[in-house]
Amino acid sequence: MRLGTLLFRRRLSREPLRPRLSCRGLAFEALEDRRLMSVSTAANLLSGMAAPLATAADVASAQPFTALPQATSVTPLTGSTAGGTSVTLTGSGFTGATAVTFGTVAATSFTVVSDQELTAISPAQTPRIIDVLVTTPSGTSGNDPRDQFVYAPPITGPQVGSIAPPTGSVLGGTSVAISGINFTGATAVTFGSVPATSFNILSDTQVTATSPAAQAVGSVDVTVTGPNGTSSTSLADLFVYTDPPAPTVTAVSPARGSTAGGTSVTITGTGFDGATAVTFGSTPAMSFSVLSDSQITAISPPGTAGASNVTVATANGTSATGVADQFAYAAGSSASAVGVYTPGSGQFLLRNTDDAGAADTTVPFGPPVTGDMVTAIAGDWNGDGTATIGLYDHTNGTFYLKNSNAPNSTTIDEAVQFGPTSTGSTWIPVVGDWNNSGNAQVGLYNQTTATFELREVLGSSVTVVTFMYGPAGNDFLPIAGRWTSGATEDTIGLYDPDNALVFLRDSNTTGVADNAFVYGSPVYVGGSLAGQKIPWRPIAGDWTGAGTDTIGLYDPGTATFYLRNSNDGGFAQRTFVFGPVGSDTTPLAGAWNAPVLTAVAPNIGSTLGGTAVTITGNGLSDATAVTFGTVAAASFSVISDTQITATSPPSTAGAVDVTVTSQGGVSAVGTADPFTYTAAASLASVPDSQITALRRAGLAGTVDVSLTDSIGTPATDSADQFAYV
């Protein structure tokens, strides 16, 4: 019997051939470029017969040795019994492949990608584990655990592959995106054993569901049920219930109001459902209403001037405090807001609140210029409680002042020539009420000589106050404000941008700083600008409406404001971007749209309250509160920007000031706003008065007869008694 053909090679020394058996037949050692030749049958060799030497013909017909193909991995490892799975094989020797078989069944199709990779489409088969074999002219790969492929029945029921997010509150309400297969026709989605509050089938591979409430924290399986069954559970479908977070407050609007309280405040944040309390500082709101999980409206209680944190409490805790929840109580003075001036456009951009956003008012004023020809300023030039814009022209040493921020007004209300006439001047304008006159006045600071010149105006009298402050030849920048709570006039200060130092003086005289501290950084820290000098512009304003001015900085390179609520070193309480980026942009501070009252009618009413009062003025359209003295009006209604109607609250006899609070601040107290409370008159004390009335039936006994009019209802006494008999 012929067992096969023996392949051998011949050495140059003509030594006998030494065949070597392998697991797949006979194999041989390779020497240089010698060829393998067929010379004898295996039977002859095994029987001990000497093998004859190869002939020349044998040598000429011999073929080079080629390795067999072999698959070392199969991806994916499983596929449907229906076939059609695209399978990738990696291994070696795939070049020239002539067949790919799944077990004994040929692949539907295959493609040789390279000698180490090919792809094939699985044919249909019954459930089983088979070897994927590759055939080339050299032969067929052998069975190997690494080439196995599992035929599994097709999955017809739903299967969950992932969920997002994987966590949510035990209160429920989390929207969960479920990804998987076979979701078409789904009839239920459950979290553990509890049905989802609702669900929506987006496609055969995606469902969204709202988590139901849970009894306790912990993980549950999210399953989908359809016509062909319910998805099996796995780690991929786990949803973890957690304790609900405490509420958060992200914004309050308006962010300021009267110390008398009564301001309607909208609070924005998260986790407000079930809110049990809203507090301003440590004082509960007068009332509040939960509009949604993210919004509450509350009425501010009376408070002291300054900033308070607004917090919301629920069963899950109380919101943490931060800059975003601050509400500034203003005591009869308007809190400052920011603005910027861009010389290149000749426009003032004014913001009514100290936060990011679009300009509330845009005022064109002055021609577009470049360089340091003009410097923007702002102040309450006419003492009406509203800050308005102005310009200082370095070319002629003149201040041009406006008493209105109306966008369409081009009127210059006052031109004050005060200062040298030179574009290269080192004189820098500064503004303040130097003598407690109620009006903002102008001044200049000379960096070369370190000299302030302040122009004080009182009636028709004009006085120039001159004094030195700071080192000569400096690049310090001047500021002004009322730095302490007891200050009655604005005093000067300097900011050293090279060292980020603030020097404040409590009087407009030569001397050392009464308060000095570090604020800001001379250079950028981190980012693409790290190490570069910051072109700081200092400003000062009453950011909280407390009656005291504090420091602020503006970086024109990033259009960012950094405002601090106290005059000491530390981080900014408010940081926000406003205005365009530009090295020549000038920051401003002022109460741009504070309400102004011109009349209150009637200006007298009963101590019992209830008097309908018409308030006339300007800037009333966004009023958030009306107060009579320190007591909020019983009610009020905004009729227009120039008129409000309000109902007086009860009070003791005497005169009080009526004030209006808006996002622009609180109306200044003046001669136009007093309201006088009077006690209700007794019927016996009203002369020449007579009323005829038809009495109602009554029980026997004595009753008091009372008269109510617009002033109120008088107190009862023996003069008004009527006896039923």
Secondary structure, DSSP 8 states (H G I E B T S, - for coil): ----EEEE---TT------EEETTEEE----TT---EEEEEHHHHHTT-------HHHHHH--------EEEEEESSEEETT---EEEEEEE--TT--EEEETTEE-SEEEEEETTEEEEE-----SEEEEEEEEETTEE----GGGEEEEE----S-EEEEEESSEEETT---EEEEEEE--TT--EEEETTEE-SEEEEEETTEEEEE----SSSEEEEEEEEETTEE----GGGEEEEE-----EEEEEESSEEETT---EEEEEEE--TT--EEEETTEE-SEEEEEETTEEEEE-----SEEEEEEEEETTEE----GGGEEEEESSS---EEEEEETTTTEEEE-SSSSSS--SEEEE-S----TTSEEEEEE-TTSSS--EEEEEETTTTEEEE-S---TT-----EEEE-S---TT--EEEEEE-TTSSSS-EEEEEETTTTEEEEEEEETTEEEEEEEE-S-TT---EEEEE--STT--S-EEEEEETTTTEEEE-SSSSSS--SEEEE-S-SB--SSTTTTSB---EEEEE-TTSSS--EEEEEETTTTEEEE-SSSSSS--SEEEE-S---TT-EEEEE-TT--EEEEEES-EEETT---EEEEEEES-TTEEEEEETTEE-SEEEEEETTEEEEE-----SEEEEEEEEETTEE----TT-EEEEE----GGG-TT-----------SEEEE----BTTB-----GGGEEEE-
